[in-house]
């Protein structure tokens, strides 16, 4: 196979890149320039790969499938909102690759015919004494497992029942077990949402990823109202 001139094309920009001449490699699941020196594609030129173990990352942190609600005071401070689209694509690609292109919880592979997609999810720790929300791990999840983790958003989208069934199936829980777990995680969410948290993304900055400041608390509230149509429910 001839050497590929790889590109880092975010999903939202794929149609534009394709129109400018980019090609898709289905085996590598990545865009490339069909020839070197295509100026129209220069802004997507591939950057060095992200290391497969990020500095300070704990890949045992937050194992298993559970509801993982981000406090409302931290909404829209996720990794994707704090890095460029190109860096997010580099991170997402690394996360999927190191997971063997399968969900790290249920083991399901990506399958566009189902459809089943693989997505990146953040695991955070919360230091109650210092009020710090720290990124501890990035994990590859199938969309079904990812929907469970964001159970509040699943409710808004009408996916709560299927998410609950998936939670039971993966963990071998009864419905009562799952509902008790969900209720407990919402109680924790309410308590954490009463505080402002300082974001710690040093795991990324120490890997050479440029981090931009997230929206401030007032801006996050406004974004939440617009995106959730005034529901005020957790994601």
C-alpha positions in Angstrom: 0.0 0.0 0.0 1.4 3.5 -0.9 2.2 5.8 2.0 -0.9 7.6 3.2 -0.8 11.4 3.9 -3.1 11.2 6.9 -5.5 13.9 8.0 -7.1 14.7 11.3 -10.6 15.5 10.2 -13.3 16.1 12.9 -16.6 14.4 12.2 -18.4 17.7 11.8 -15.9 18.7 9.0 -15.8 15.5 7.0 -18.2 16.6 4.2 -16.1 19.8 3.7 -12.9 17.8 3.7 -14.3 15.3 1.2 -15.5 18.1 -1.1 -11.9 19.4 -1.1 -10.5 16.1 -2.1 -9.9 14.1 1.1 -10.4 10.3 0.8 -11.6 7.8 3.4 -9.7 4.7 4.3 -12.3 2.2 5.6 -9.7 -0.1 7.1 -7.8 2.6 9.0 -11.1 4.5 9.6 -9.3 7.7 8.8 -9.2 10.4 6.2 -6.2 11.0 4.0 -5.0 13.3 1.2 -4.6 11.3 -2.1 -1.4 13.2 -2.9 1.1 15.2 -1.0 1.0 19.0 -1.0 -2.8 19.6 -1.4 -3.1 23.1 0.0 -6.9 22.9 0.4 -6.4 20.1 3.0 -3.4 21.6 4.8 -5.4 22.7 7.9 -6.2 19.0 8.6 -2.6 17.7 8.2 -2.1 15.0 10.8 -0.3 16.0 14.1 1.8 13.5 16.1 -0.2 10.7 17.7 -1.3 11.1 21.3 0.5 8.6 23.6 -1.7 5.6 24.5 -1.3 6.2 28.2 -1.8 9.8 29.1 0.3 11.3 31.9 -1.2 10.4 35.2 -4.1 8.4 33.6 -5.5 5.5 35.6 -7.1 3.0 33.3 -8.5 1.1 36.2 -10.4 4.2 37.5 -14.1 4.0 37.1 -14.4 0.4 35.8 -17.7 -1.2 35.0 -21.0 0.3 33.9 -22.6 2.9 36.1 -24.6 6.1 35.9 -22.0 8.8 35.8 -23.7 12.2 36.1 -21.7 15.4 35.7 -22.8 18.1 38.2 -24.9 20.8 36.6 -22.3 23.4 37.7 -19.8 21.5 35.5 -21.9 21.1 32.4 -20.1 21.9 29.2 -16.6 21.7 30.8 -16.0 18.4 29.2 -12.8 17.6 27.3 -14.4 18.1 23.9 -15.4 21.7 24.8 -11.9 22.5 26.0 -9.7 21.3 23.1 -9.7 22.0 19.4 -11.7 19.8 17.1 -8.4 18.4 15.6 -7.1 17.5 19.1 -10.4 15.9 20.0 -10.1 13.7 16.9 -6.6 12.7 17.8 -7.7 11.8 21.3 -10.8 9.9 20.1 -8.8 7.9 17.6 -6.2 6.9 20.2 -8.9 5.9 22.7 -10.7 3.6 20.1 -7.4 2.2 18.9 -6.0 1.2 22.3 -9.4 -0.4 23.2 -9.1 -2.7 20.2 -12.1 -1.0 18.5 -14.5 -2.4 21.1 -16.4 -1.0 24.1 -14.2 -1.3 27.2 -17.3 -2.2 29.3 -19.5 -4.7 27.3 -16.9 -5.6 24.7 -19.2 -4.8 21.7 -17.4 -3.8 18.5 -18.3 -0.9 16.3 -20.9 -2.0 13.7 -22.4 0.7 11.4 -25.0 -1.8 10.2 -26.8 -2.1 13.6 -25.9 0.8 14.0 -23.4 0.8 16.9 -20.9 3.5 17.3 -17.8 3.8 19.6 -17.5 7.0 21.6 -15.0 8.6 24.0 -16.1 9.2 27.6 -14.4 11.0 30.5 -14.0 9.6 34.0 -13.7 12.3 36.6 -12.8 12.4 40.3 -14.2 15.0 42.6 -12.1 16.3 45.5 -14.7 17.4 48.0 -12.2 19.3 50.2 -10.5 21.2 47.4 -13.6 21.4 45.1 -11.6 20.1 42.1 -13.0 18.1 39.2 -10.0 16.2 37.8 -9.9 14.2 34.6 -8.6 10.7 35.6 -9.3 8.5 32.5 -10.6 8.5 29.0 -12.6 5.3 28.1 -14.0 3.9 24.9 -17.7 3.1 25.1 -20.3 1.8 22.7 -23.3 4.2 22.3 -25.5 2.0 24.5 -23.1 2.0 27.4 -22.5 5.7 26.9 -26.2 6.4 27.1 -26.4 4.7 30.4 -23.6 6.8 31.9 -25.5 10.0 30.9 -28.8 8.7 32.2 -30.3 12.2 32.8 -29.8 12.9 29.1 -31.3 9.5 28.2 -34.5 10.5 30.1 -34.7 13.8 28.1 -34.3 11.9 24.8 -36.8 9.2 25.7 -34.1 6.5 26.0 -34.4 5.8 29.7 -36.1 2.4 29.4 -33.6 1.0 26.9 -30.7 2.4 29.0 -32.1 0.8 32.1 -32.4 -2.5 30.3 -28.8 -2.3 29.1 -27.6 -1.5 32.6 -29.4 -4.6 33.9 -28.1 -6.8 31.1 -24.4 -5.8 31.4 -24.3 -5.9 35.2 -26.6 -8.8 35.7 -28.8 -6.7 37.9 -32.5 -6.9 38.6 -34.7 -3.9 37.7 -34.9 -3.0 41.4 -31.1 -3.1 41.7 -30.7 -0.7 38.7 -33.4 1.7 39.9 -31.8 1.8 43.4 -28.4 2.6 41.8 -29.9 5.3 39.5 -31.7 7.0 42.5 -28.4 7.0 44.5 -26.5 8.5 41.6 -29.0 11.3 41.2 -28.8 12.1 44.9 -25.0 12.4 44.5 -25.6 14.6 41.4 -27.9 16.9 43.3 -25.3 17.3 46.1 -22.4 17.9 43.8 -24.4 20.4 41.7 -24.7 22.8 44.6 -21.0 23.6 44.4 -18.6 25.2 41.9 -15.8 23.0 40.8 -12.3 23.9 39.5 -11.4 21.9 36.4 -8.1 20.0 36.3 -7.1 18.8 32.8 -3.4 18.4 33.6 -3.6 14.9 32.2 -4.0 16.5 28.8 -1.7 19.5 29.1 1.1 17.3 30.2 0.6 15.2 27.0 1.0 18.4 24.9 -2.7 19.0 24.3 -3.6 22.7 24.2 -6.6 23.3 26.5 -8.8 26.4 26.2 -10.7 27.8 29.2 -14.2 26.4 29.4 -17.3 28.7 29.5 -17.8 30.4 32.8 -20.6 29.3 35.1 -23.1 31.9 33.8 -22.3 30.9 30.2 -22.7 27.2 31.0 -26.1 27.8 32.5 -27.2 29.7 29.3 -25.8 26.9 27.1 -27.6 24.3 29.1 -31.0 26.1 28.9 -30.6 26.4 25.1 -29.5 22.8 24.5 -31.9 21.2 26.9 -34.9 23.4 25.9 -35.4 24.7 29.4 -35.8 21.2 31.0 -33.0 21.9 33.6 -32.3 18.2 33.9 -28.9 16.7 34.3 -26.9 15.1 31.4 
